[in-house]
Amino acid sequence: MAQPERNEQQRLRPAPLLFEPSAAVADPEHFFDLESMDDPKELLSRATELTLAFRAATDRAVEFQAIAAAQLADPRRFDRLTTADIARRAEWTEDYAVKMVEFGRSLLDEPRP
């Protein structure tokens, strides 16, 4: 099944993930109860659902990182940071920080719905 193309204006929202009990989280083999599923169809469905949710959450988190980087690098800020400072804080390379600042500025310039 082909994955539909993502429209620039349409953003995927992460599926709500329920928090697991602390006892289950402490067990390193426990991951959203996937290991206890016997039906491979059900396992594939749930694992795919989790994969899509984590991808969407990652995409949104990266966008927020970029926005924060652009705001921190804003020359109008008296306390602005250099891209080297931003890279150090975010554990990025400086080249990546430059790209993230540019990406964040493009997101900030987009008209909001």
N, C-alpha and C positions, 0 to 999 in steps of 0.2 A: 504494500500500500504506500503510495507516494505521500510525502509530507507536504501539506499545503504551504504555499509561499506566504511569508509574513509580510503584511502590509506595514509600511513605516508608521502609520498612525495607529495601527492596531497592535496592542501589546498583550502578550500572554500573561495571565495572572497565575501565580503559583497556586497549586491545589492546596487547600488547607491540610496541614499535617498535624496529627494529634500527638501530643507529648506522651511519651511512654513512661510508665512507672519507673522510679529511680532504681529499683531492684533489677529490672530488665535492662536498663541502660548500663548498669555496672557489668553485665555479662557481655564480654567482647564478641561473643558469637551471636548475640541477639541484634537483629537489625529489622525493625518494623515488623517483627513476627514472620518475616519471609521464610526463615529456616523451618518453621513448623508447617508450612503449606505442603500438602501432599499432591494436590492436583496441579500438574504443570501448566495447564491453561490459566488457572487462577493465579499461579505464581508469575507467569509471564505478564498477565494483565496488571497485577499489583506492582511488579517491578518496573514495568513500563510507565505506569502512572507516577511512581516515585521519581523515575528518571526525568520525565517531562517537568514535574514540579521543581526538582532541583535545578534543571537547566533554566527554567523561567526565573527562579529565585536568583540564580547566578547572574543572569542577564540584568535583572533589576539592580542587584547589588553593585555590579560593575558600573551601571549608569550613575548610581549615587556616588560611587568613588570618583567618577569623572567630574561630576558636578562639584563635589567637595574640593577636588584638586583645582578646578577652574576658579572657584571662589577664593581658595587660599592663595592662588597666584595672581589674583586681580590687582593690577597696579594702583587702583584707587584705594586699596587697603593700606593703612599705615603699618600694619603688622604682616604684610604679605610675605609669602615664602618663595624662595627660589625653587626652580624645578629640582635642583639637587636636594634641597631640604625635604620637598614633597616625596621624592624618590626614597630617601632614607626612611622617612616616617612610614611609608606604605610598603617598604621592602621591594621596590621596583628598581629597574635601571633608570638612569636619567633620561635616556631616549624614550623609554616607555612613559615616563612621567610627562614629557613634552607632548606626546600623542594623547595621553589622557586629559591633559589640560585643554588641548584643542578640541577633543571630543566633548568635554564638559561644557566648553564655551558654545559649541554648536547646539547642545541640548538646552542650555540656558537661553539661547536666542530663538528657539522654536516657540511659536505661539502655543499657549496652553489651551486645551479644550474648555 
